[in-house]
Amino acid sequence: MVLNPLPQVLKKGMSVIGSGLHLIRCFFIMVGLTMLELPLLLLTLGRETSIPDLPPASSMKEEGAIGGKHFKLDVIEAADLAPETLRGYVKRSEPVMIKNVPSQMFDVLANHAPAVPPGTPEDKLLIDQYTFPKLGEMSKWIMHNIGKRVLYLARFSGGYKGGYAHIDSFPSYNFYYVRRGRKKVYIVPRQYNCLLNFGKGYDSVFVRDDDTSGTKLEWLETIPGYWTFEVEEGDVLLFNNSACIHKFMNLTHNPEIFTMRLAHMDSSPLTLWNDCFNWTGAKYFTDIAFSGKTGVRDTASIEGKPY
Ligand SMILES: [Fe+2]
């Protein structure tokens, strides 16, 4: 029997056109990111070294801190917030935890928490992503208390252990909500970025001496100090993810967090430069923007290929 070859040819043609369109999108995303971040980079050159020093490490130490290097994280009750409170932390790129934000504000996140597709690997990071999400009361709360818009939202879940210490691509500030589980967190003041050795990732710059096991933390002992603490269900953490190194290790199986990226331009020059002319990064961001599926990610693969 002779098969009609036309459908095969059409299929092949469509696939070639699809690949070509994808490459064009990647190219425009790379050019767009470079055009946005290169001027910001020029504006922020020297910024990190001109930020006022932290208060003397001795005055910021947490009581009983092991090794004497832990800075005390400020924890604020949501009911005690004044409109200027969080803006001060944002201006200083200093992390702060907010407790007891009314839980009904987060109900809207159920619309951004699809069921995990069958056959999904159980030991990987699962990412569901939304650009310009509609978050109703939560957006209003964030605007009132922080004065910023939510540009992007991602849900992280899955049975992975943790991630590299890194600074995220794309200028933004992180409003981080824990819906399930518990995590150990490390955040480094941006004033110490110049003391560490970074690798170029596709969506971050990462600390070369770190790994994802949580046992290779000697690099933290080479800087004057850092914040370390736990977050748990219901907590909100506000921090500058595009200026401060951060590392999260899961303490419970399959936690679920929502990271809301707020419009913010005060990033580290390290990550701004990393995003310029970054073809692998552009391909990754294009996949995010156009796939609409749950992403599966190996957190140990941070440099070359995303998956
Ligand atoms: Fe991050």
Residues whose N, C-alpha, C, O or C-beta is under 5 A from the ligand:
A	BS01	LIG	D168 N241
